[in-house]
C-alpha cells in the first residue's frame, strides 16, 4: 500500500527541524500555511466556476442553434426526465422499443432519478445537458482534492491543470446528457476516498461512483485497491451490495447491455479473440489528453484502462473512432487515464518543490499540446454551435415550435426532436409504429408536423428547410395503419441507440 494512503502528507516534515524552532520561522511558516490554505480552497473553486461557465456558454449556443450531438438520443433522456419531474411516471414517445421506466434501456443509473427531478426546475429542453456540465465541473474540485492529498499545493495545481485542461473531458461534458459521463467527476473523488478518507467516506465515494451507471460497478474493486487490500475488498463489497439491490428490483424491463455484451464476449474462444481483436490503442491513448505521459506514475489505477480497452475491442458494435456520436461509451477510459495521472502527479510532487514545479509546468505544457491535437475533433464533436452564436438570434425553428400548443401531438423530424423533448406528446419516424408510444398518446391524433419535405395538412410556416403543417382532423395522419415509414413520412437518419 502507498505510504500516503489514508493520510495527508505533512509539509512540516520536509524541512527538517520545525519552523517554529528557527528564529522568525513561526511567522513565516504561518504565512505560508495561510497562503496554502487560501489557494487550496479558493483556486479550485475559481477554476471550477470558470470552467463550468465556459462550458455552459457552449450549451446555451447548442440550444439556440438546436445542435445536440445526438438529437434522438438526447430527446429520449429529456422526455423521460420531464415526465418523471412532472409526476407522470416514466414516459417517452420519441424512440422505439425502450421500456417506460427509469431503467428504460436496461441501464441502472440511480443518479438519473436525481437529475430528472432537478431538470424539472427548468423549462429548457437542454436542462439535463446543463446538469451534466455542472457535474463534470465539480470534478475539478475532486481532482484538486486528490492532488492536494497526494502532494499538497503542487499536487493540487497539477490535478487542476490535468483535469480542467483536458479536451477529452470537455468533449464528454458536452455529449448532451449520458449517465456514463458522470463517471468522470466521480472517479477522482472515489480514489481520494479510497486512499485518504475514513471508512464511511470511502464507502460513500465508492457508492457514488457505482451509482453513475452499472458499468462503473466493475471499477469499484480496482479503485478501492489504490488504497490497499482492505479498501479493495470494500469496493468489492459495495459493488456486490448494489448488484444485490438491483436484483431485488426484479428482472430489467429491457436487456442490460453490459450483461449482454459480457455474455457474448465470454463465448468467444480466447485464441480466436487474440487473433481477431485489434485494440485501437492509439484511439484510447488519445483519450488521455494531457494525462498520457504522467499516468504511468499511477500504475495501479492506469492498469484498469487495459480491460476497458479490451472490452470495447471485443464488442463489434463498440466505438471505433472518435467521430462517433456514441463517444460517451469511452467516458470511463477518460476518467481512468486522467485520474491515474492526477494520482501519479501528486505522488511525484512529494519528491520536493523543484520536482513539484516541474510536474506542474509539464502538466500545463501537456494540456496545451493535447488541446492542439484535439482541436479538429473539438470543433467537430463539441463546438457544434460557435461561441459567437450567443450574440445571434435563436434558430428560426424555435419560432415554428412556439406555434404548436403544448397538449397537441407533434410529429417532428428526428434531427431536431431534442428541441421538442419537453413536450408530452411527440412522435418521430422512429417511434410512430411503436405500440408503447402510440398508447402513451392516449388516442390523441397527430395535430401538427414539423418536417423537411411534403406532409399531409396545411403548411403554416417554413424555416431552415423545415415546414410546419397543421393537420385537419377530417384528414388525419394515421399511426400504425400503414407500412412502416411509408406514405408522407419524411426521410431521416438511421436509428440511434441512446446511452447503450
C-alpha positions as CSV (number, residue, x, y, z in Angstrom):
1,X,0.0,0.0,0.0
2,X,1.2,3.5,-0.8
3,X,2.6,5.3,2.2
4,X,0.3,8.3,1.5
5,X,-2.9,6.2,1.7
6,X,-5.3,7.2,4.5
7,X,-3.2,10.2,5.4
8,X,-2.3,13.6,4.0
9,X,1.4,14.4,3.7
10,X,2.9,16.7,6.3
11,X,4.8,19.6,4.7
12,X,6.4,20.5,8.0
13,X,8.3,17.2,8.0
14,X,10.0,18.0,4.8
15,X,12.2,20.8,6.1
16,X,13.9,19.0,9.0
17,X,13.5,21.0,12.2
18,X,10.1,22.6,12.9
19,X,9.8,26.1,11.5
20,X,8.8,27.4,14.9
21,X,12.2,26.4,16.3
22,X,14.1,28.7,13.9
23,X,14.2,32.5,14.5
24,X,11.3,34.2,12.8
25,X,10.3,30.9,11.3
26,X,7.0,30.7,13.1
27,X,5.5,33.8,11.4
28,X,6.8,32.8,8.0
29,X,5.6,29.3,8.3
30,X,2.1,30.5,9.4
31,X,2.0,32.9,6.4
32,X,3.0,30.1,4.1
33,X,0.4,27.8,5.6
34,X,-2.3,30.5,5.3
35,X,-1.4,31.1,1.6
36,X,-1.6,27.3,1.0
37,X,-5.0,27.1,2.6
38,X,-6.3,30.1,0.6
39,X,-5.1,28.5,-2.6
40,X,-6.2,25.1,-1.6
41,X,-9.8,26.3,-1.2
42,X,-10.1,29.3,-3.4
43,X,-8.2,28.3,-6.5
44,X,-10.1,25.1,-7.2
45,X,-13.4,26.9,-6.6
46,X,-12.4,29.7,-9.0
47,X,-11.3,27.2,-11.7
48,X,-14.4,25.1,-11.2
49,X,-16.7,28.2,-11.7
50,X,-14.8,29.5,-14.7
51,X,-14.6,26.1,-16.4
52,X,-18.3,25.4,-15.8
53,X,-19.4,28.9,-17.0
54,X,-17.4,28.4,-20.2
55,X,-19.0,25.0,-20.9
56,X,-22.5,26.3,-20.1
57,X,-22.0,29.1,-22.6
58,X,-21.5,26.4,-25.3
59,X,-24.6,24.6,-24.1
60,X,-26.5,27.8,-24.5
61,X,-25.2,28.1,-28.0
62,X,-26.2,24.5,-28.7
63,X,-29.7,25.1,-27.5
64,X,-30.2,28.3,-29.5
65,X,-28.9,26.5,-32.6
66,X,-30.7,23.2,-31.9
67,X,-27.3,21.4,-32.2
68,X,-27.2,18.3,-29.9
69,X,-24.6,15.6,-30.6
70,X,-27.4,13.1,-30.9
71,X,-30.9,14.6,-31.2
72,X,-33.0,11.4,-30.8
73,X,-30.7,10.0,-28.1
74,X,-30.8,13.2,-26.0
75,X,-34.6,13.6,-26.6
76,X,-35.2,10.2,-25.1
77,X,-33.4,11.2,-21.8
78,X,-35.1,14.6,-21.7
79,X,-38.6,13.4,-22.3
80,X,-38.3,10.7,-19.7
81,X,-36.9,13.1,-17.2
82,X,-39.6,15.7,-17.9
83,X,-42.4,13.1,-17.4
84,X,-40.9,12.0,-14.1
85,X,-40.3,15.5,-12.9
86,X,-43.9,16.4,-13.7
87,X,-45.3,13.4,-11.9
88,X,-46.4,11.4,-14.9
89,X,-44.1,8.5,-14.3
90,X,-41.5,7.5,-16.9
91,X,-42.9,8.1,-20.3
92,X,-41.2,8.7,-23.7
93,X,-42.8,8.7,-27.1
94,X,-39.9,9.6,-29.4
95,X,-37.8,6.4,-29.5
96,X,-39.0,2.9,-30.4
97,X,-38.9,-0.1,-28.2
98,X,-37.4,1.0,-24.9
99,X,-39.1,0.4,-21.5
100,X,-41.2,3.1,-19.9
101,X,-39.0,3.0,-16.7
102,X,-36.0,4.7,-15.1
103,X,-34.2,1.6,-16.4
104,X,-35.6,2.3,-19.9
105,X,-32.6,1.0,-21.8
106,X,-31.6,-1.8,-19.3
107,X,-29.2,0.6,-17.5
108,X,-29.2,1.1,-13.8
109,X,-28.5,4.8,-13.1
110,X,-29.7,6.0,-9.7
111,X,-28.2,9.5,-10.3
112,X,-30.6,9.8,-13.2
113,X,-33.6,9.9,-10.8
114,X,-32.0,12.9,-9.1
115,X,-31.1,14.7,-12.3
116,X,-34.5,14.0,-13.7
117,X,-36.1,15.8,-10.7
118,X,-33.6,18.6,-10.9
119,X,-34.3,19.1,-14.6
120,X,-37.9,19.9,-13.6
121,X,-36.6,23.2,-12.1
122,X,-36.1,24.5,-15.7
123,X,-38.4,24.5,-18.8
124,X,-35.5,24.2,-21.2
125,X,-35.0,21.0,-23.2
126,X,-31.3,21.4,-22.5
127,X,-31.7,21.3,-18.7
128,X,-30.2,17.8,-18.5
129,X,-27.2,18.9,-20.6
130,X,-26.6,21.8,-18.2
131,X,-26.8,19.5,-15.2
132,X,-24.2,17.2,-16.8
133,X,-21.8,20.1,-17.4
134,X,-22.3,21.2,-13.8
135,X,-21.5,17.7,-12.5
136,X,-18.4,17.3,-14.6
137,X,-17.3,20.8,-13.5
138,X,-17.5,19.6,-9.9
139,X,-14.8,17.1,-10.9
140,X,-12.4,20.0,-10.9
141,X,-12.8,20.1,-7.1
142,X,-12.4,16.3,-6.8
143,X,-9.2,16.3,-8.9
144,X,-7.8,19.2,-6.9
145,X,-8.6,17.4,-3.6
146,X,-6.9,14.3,-4.7
147,X,-3.9,16.2,-5.9
148,X,-3.7,18.1,-2.5
149,X,-4.0,14.9,-0.5
150,X,-1.2,13.3,-2.5
151,X,1.2,16.2,-3.0
152,X,-0.1,19.3,-1.2
153,X,0.0,22.6,-3.2
154,X,2.0,21.3,-6.2
155,X,-0.2,18.2,-6.4
156,X,-3.3,20.4,-6.2
157,X,-2.1,22.6,-9.1
158,X,-1.2,19.5,-11.2
159,X,-4.6,18.0,-10.6
160,X,-6.3,21.2,-11.5
161,X,-4.3,21.5,-14.7
162,X,-4.7,17.9,-15.8
163,X,-8.5,17.8,-15.3
164,X,-9.5,21.4,-16.3
165,X,-7.3,21.5,-19.4
166,X,-8.4,18.0,-20.7
167,X,-10.1,18.4,-24.0
168,X,-11.4,14.8,-23.9
169,X,-13.2,15.7,-20.6
170,X,-14.7,18.8,-22.2
171,X,-15.9,16.8,-25.2
172,X,-17.5,14.3,-22.9
173,X,-19.1,17.0,-20.8
174,X,-20.8,18.4,-23.9
175,X,-22.1,15.0,-25.1
176,X,-25.7,16.2,-24.4
177,X,-26.7,14.0,-21.4
178,X,-25.3,10.5,-20.9
179,X,-25.2,8.9,-17.5
180,X,-21.8,7.3,-18.2
181,X,-20.2,10.7,-18.5
182,X,-20.8,11.2,-14.7
183,X,-18.0,8.6,-14.1
184,X,-15.5,11.3,-14.9
185,X,-16.1,13.6,-11.9
186,X,-17.0,10.7,-9.6
187,X,-13.7,8.7,-10.1
188,X,-11.2,11.1,-8.6
189,X,-13.4,11.6,-5.6
190,X,-13.7,7.8,-5.2
191,X,-9.9,7.4,-5.4
192,X,-9.5,10.2,-2.8
193,X,-12.0,8.3,-0.6
194,X,-10.2,5.0,-1.0
195,X,-6.7,6.4,-0.3
196,X,-7.4,9.2,2.2
197,X,-10.9,9.0,3.5
198,X,-12.3,7.4,6.6
199,X,-14.1,4.1,6.1
200,X,-17.5,5.6,5.8
201,X,-16.2,8.3,3.4
202,X,-14.6,5.7,1.2
203,X,-17.8,3.7,1.1
204,X,-19.9,6.7,0.3
205,X,-17.5,7.9,-2.5
206,X,-17.4,4.4,-4.0
207,X,-21.2,4.2,-3.8
208,X,-21.5,7.5,-5.7
209,X,-19.2,6.2,-8.4
210,X,-21.3,3.0,-8.7
211,X,-24.5,5.0,-8.9
212,X,-23.5,6.7,-12.1
213,X,-24.2,3.6,-14.2
214,X,-23.9,-0.2,-13.8
215,X,-20.6,-0.3,-15.8
216,X,-18.9,1.7,-13.1
217,X,-19.5,-1.1,-10.6
218,X,-16.8,-3.1,-12.3
219,X,-14.3,-0.3,-11.4
220,X,-15.0,-0.3,-7.7
221,X,-12.6,-3.0,-6.6
222,X,-9.8,-1.5,-8.7
223,X,-10.5,1.9,-7.3
224,X,-10.6,0.5,-3.8
225,X,-7.2,-1.2,-4.3
226,X,-5.5,2.1,-4.8
227,X,-5.9,2.5,-1.0
228,X,-4.8,-1.0,-0.1
229,X,-6.3,-4.5,0.1
230,X,-8.8,-3.6,2.7
231,X,-10.2,-0.8,0.6
232,X,-10.2,-3.1,-2.4
233,X,-12.4,-5.5,-0.5
234,X,-14.6,-2.6,0.5
235,X,-15.0,-1.7,-3.2
236,X,-15.9,-5.3,-4.0
237,X,-18.4,-5.3,-1.2
238,X,-20.1,-2.1,-2.3
239,X,-20.3,-3.3,-5.8
240,X,-21.8,-6.6,-4.6
241,X,-24.3,-4.8,-2.4
242,X,-25.5,-2.6,-5.2
243,X,-25.9,-5.6,-7.5
244,X,-27.9,-7.3,-4.8
245,X,-30.3,-4.3,-4.6
246,X,-30.7,-4.2,-8.3
247,X,-31.5,-7.9,-8.4
248,X,-34.1,-7.3,-5.7
249,X,-35.9,-5.0,-8.0
250,X,-36.7,-7.9,-10.3
251,X,-35.6,-8.6,-13.9
252,X,-35.0,-5.5,-16.0
253,X,-37.7,-4.5,-18.5
254,X,-35.0,-4.2,-21.1
255,X,-31.9,-6.3,-21.5
256,X,-28.9,-4.8,-19.7
257,X,-26.3,-4.1,-22.5
258,X,-23.3,-4.7,-20.2
259,X,-24.6,-8.2,-19.4
260,X,-25.5,-9.0,-23.0
261,X,-22.1,-7.9,-24.2
262,X,-20.2,-9.8,-21.5
263,X,-22.1,-12.9,-22.3
264,X,-21.3,-12.6,-25.9
265,X,-17.6,-11.9,-25.2
266,X,-17.5,-14.9,-22.8
267,X,-18.5,-17.2,-25.7
268,X,-15.6,-16.1,-27.9
269,X,-12.7,-18.6,-27.7
270,X,-9.6,-17.0,-26.3
271,X,-7.4,-18.0,-29.2
272,X,-9.9,-16.6,-31.6
273,X,-10.2,-13.4,-29.6
274,X,-6.5,-12.9,-29.6
275,X,-6.3,-13.3,-33.4
276,X,-9.4,-11.3,-34.2
277,X,-9.3,-8.4,-31.8
278,X,-7.5,-5.3,-32.8
279,X,-7.4,-3.0,-29.9
280,X,-7.2,0.6,-31.1
281,X,-4.6,1.6,-28.6
282,X,-3.9,4.9,-30.4
283,X,-7.5,5.9,-30.0
284,X,-7.6,5.0,-26.3
285,X,-4.3,6.8,-25.7
286,X,-5.7,9.9,-27.4
287,X,-8.5,9.9,-24.8
288,X,-5.9,10.6,-22.1
289,X,-5.3,14.1,-23.4
290,X,-2.7,15.8,-21.2
291,X,-2.6,12.8,-18.9
292,X,-0.8,10.4,-21.2
293,X,2.9,10.6,-20.0
294,X,2.0,11.2,-16.4
295,X,-0.4,8.3,-15.9
296,X,2.5,5.9,-15.7
297,X,3.1,7.4,-12.2
298,X,-0.2,6.0,-11.1
299,X,0.1,2.4,-12.5
300,X,-2.3,0.8,-10.0
301,X,-5.2,2.8,-11.4
302,X,-3.9,3.1,-15.0
303,X,-3.9,-0.7,-15.3
304,X,-7.7,-0.6,-15.2
305,X,-7.6,1.0,-18.7
306,X,-6.5,-2.2,-20.3
307,X,-9.6,-4.3,-19.6
308,X,-11.8,-1.3,-20.6
309,X,-10.0,-1.2,-24.0
310,X,-10.2,-5.0,-24.3
311,X,-13.9,-4.9,-23.6
312,X,-14.6,-2.4,-26.3
313,X,-12.3,-4.1,-28.8
314,X,-14.2,-7.4,-28.5
315,X,-17.5,-5.7,-28.9
316,X,-18.2,-5.5,-32.7
317,X,-20.7,-2.7,-32.1
318,X,-18.4,-0.6,-30.0
319,X,-16.9,2.8,-30.8
320,X,-14.1,2.5,-33.3
321,X,-13.3,6.2,-34.0
322,X,-13.6,9.5,-32.1
323,X,-16.1,10.9,-34.6
324,X,-18.8,8.5,-33.4
325,X,-21.7,10.3,-31.7
326,X,-21.7,7.5,-29.2
327,X,-18.3,8.6,-28.0
328,X,-19.7,8.8,-24.4
329,X,-19.1,5.0,-24.2
330,X,-15.5,5.8,-23.7
331,X,-16.0,8.1,-20.8
332,X,-14.7,5.5,-18.2
333,X,-11.5,5.4,-20.2
334,X,-11.1,9.2,-20.0
335,X,-11.9,9.0,-16.3
336,X,-9.3,6.3,-15.5
337,X,-6.5,7.8,-17.6
338,X,-7.0,11.3,-16.2
339,X,-7.4,10.3,-12.6
340,X,-4.3,8.0,-12.8
341,X,-2.3,11.0,-14.0
342,X,-3.6,13.2,-11.1
343,X,-2.7,10.4,-8.6
344,X,0.7,9.9,-10.1
345,X,1.5,13.6,-10.5
346,X,0.6,14.3,-6.9
347,X,2.7,11.4,-5.8
348,X,5.7,12.8,-7.7
349,X,5.3,16.2,-6.1
350,X,6.3,14.7,-2.8
351,X,9.9,14.5,-4.0
352,X,10.4,18.2,-3.4
353,X,9.5,21.7,-4.5
354,X,11.6,21.7,-7.7
355,X,10.1,18.3,-8.8
356,X,6.6,19.6,-7.9
357,X,7.2,22.8,-10.0
358,X,8.4,20.6,-12.9
359,X,5.4,18.4,-12.7
360,X,3.0,21.4,-12.7
361,X,4.8,23.0,-15.7
362,X,4.8,19.7,-17.5
363,X,1.1,19.3,-16.9
364,X,0.5,22.8,-18.3
365,X,2.6,22.1,-21.4
366,X,0.9,18.8,-22.0
367,X,-2.5,20.4,-21.6
368,X,-1.7,22.9,-24.3
369,X,-0.3,20.3,-26.7
370,X,-3.2,17.9,-26.2
371,X,-5.7,20.7,-26.9
372,X,-4.0,21.5,-30.1
373,X,-4.1,17.8,-31.1
374,X,-7.8,17.6,-30.2
375,X,-8.7,20.9,-31.9
376,X,-10.3,19.3,-35.1
377,X,-12.3,16.8,-33.1
378,X,-13.2,19.5,-30.5
379,X,-14.7,21.7,-33.3
380,X,-16.4,18.7,-34.9
381,X,-17.9,16.9,-31.8
382,X,-18.2,19.6,-29.2
383,X,-18.4,23.1,-30.6
384,X,-21.2,22.3,-32.9
385,X,-22.5,25.9,-32.5
386,X,-19.8,28.5,-32.5
387,X,-19.5,30.6,-29.3
388,X,-20.2,33.7,-31.4
389,X,-23.8,32.4,-31.8
390,X,-24.5,33.7,-28.3
391,X,-24.9,37.1,-29.9
392,X,-27.2,35.9,-32.7
393,X,-30.9,35.1,-32.7
394,X,-32.2,31.7,-31.9
395,X,-32.7,29.2,-34.6
396,X,-35.8,30.1,-36.6
397,X,-37.3,26.6,-35.9
398,X,-37.9,27.8,-32.3
399,X,-40.5,30.2,-33.7
400,X,-42.3,27.4,-35.6
401,X,-42.3,25.2,-32.5
402,X,-43.8,28.0,-30.4
403,X,-47.0,27.9,-32.6
404,X,-47.7,24.3,-31.5
405,X,-49.9,24.0,-28.4
406,X,-48.3,22.0,-25.6
407,X,-51.0,19.4,-25.4
408,X,-51.2,18.7,-29.2
409,X,-49.5,15.7,-30.7
410,X,-46.5,16.8,-32.8
411,X,-44.8,14.7,-35.4
412,X,-41.2,16.0,-35.8
413,X,-38.1,15.3,-37.7
414,X,-35.6,13.2,-35.7
415,X,-32.7,15.7,-36.3
416,X,-34.5,18.4,-34.3
417,X,-36.6,16.4,-31.9
418,X,-34.4,17.4,-29.0
419,X,-36.0,20.9,-29.2
420,X,-39.4,19.4,-28.6
421,X,-38.4,16.8,-25.9
422,X,-40.1,18.6,-23.0
423,X,-43.5,18.2,-24.7
424,X,-45.6,15.3,-23.5
425,X,-46.9,14.2,-26.9
426,X,-44.2,13.9,-29.6
427,X,-43.6,11.2,-32.2
428,X,-40.9,10.7,-34.7
429,X,-40.3,8.5,-37.7
430,X,-38.6,6.1,-35.2
431,X,-41.5,5.8,-32.8
432,X,-44.6,6.2,-35.0
433,X,-45.1,2.4,-35.3
434,X,-44.3,1.7,-31.6
435,X,-47.3,0.4,-29.7
436,X,-45.9,1.9,-26.4
437,X,-45.6,5.3,-27.9
438,X,-49.0,5.2,-29.5
439,X,-50.6,4.1,-26.3
440,X,-48.9,7.0,-24.4
441,X,-50.7,9.4,-26.8
442,X,-54.0,8.3,-25.3
443,X,-55.8,8.3,-28.6
444,X,-54.9,11.8,-29.5
445,X,-54.4,12.3,-33.2
446,X,-51.3,13.9,-34.8
447,X,-52.3,17.6,-35.0
448,X,-49.0,19.1,-36.2
449,X,-45.9,18.1,-38.1
450,X,-42.6,19.8,-38.4
451,X,-40.6,18.1,-41.1
452,X,-38.5,18.6,-44.2
453,X,-40.4,18.0,-47.4
454,X,-44.1,17.4,-48.0
455,X,-46.6,16.1,-45.4
456,X,-50.3,15.9,-45.0
457,X,-52.1,19.0,-43.8
458,X,-51.8,22.8,-44.4
459,X,-48.4,24.4,-44.4
460,X,-48.4,27.3,-41.9
461,X,-44.8,28.3,-41.9
462,X,-41.3,27.3,-43.0
463,X,-37.8,27.8,-41.7
464,X,-34.3,26.3,-42.2
465,X,-35.5,23.7,-44.7
466,X,-38.4,22.5,-42.4
467,X,-42.2,23.2,-42.8
468,X,-44.8,23.3,-40.1
469,X,-48.0,21.6,-41.1
470,X,-51.4,21.9,-39.3
471,X,-53.3,18.6,-39.9
472,X,-57.0,18.7,-40.5
473,X,-58.8,16.1,-38.2
474,X,-61.0,15.2,-41.2
475,X,-57.9,14.0,-43.0
476,X,-55.8,12.6,-40.2
477,X,-52.2,11.3,-40.2
478,X,-52.8,7.7,-39.1
479,X,-50.2,6.0,-36.9
480,X,-49.8,2.2,-37.1
481,X,-52.2,1.9,-40.1
482,X,-49.8,1.9,-43.0
483,X,-46.4,0.3,-43.9
484,X,-43.5,1.3,-41.7
485,X,-42.1,4.7,-42.7
486,X,-44.3,4.8,-45.8
487,X,-46.6,7.5,-47.0
488,X,-45.7,11.1,-46.3
489,X,-43.3,10.5,-43.5
490,X,-40.1,12.4,-44.0
491,X,-36.7,10.8,-44.5
492,X,-34.4,10.6,-41.5
493,X,-31.1,9.2,-40.2
494,X,-30.6,5.6,-39.2
495,X,-31.9,4.6,-35.8
496,X,-29.7,5.6,-33.0
497,X,-29.3,3.8,-29.7
498,X,-29.1,6.3,-26.9
499,X,-26.9,5.5,-23.9
500,X,-26.3,1.9,-24.9
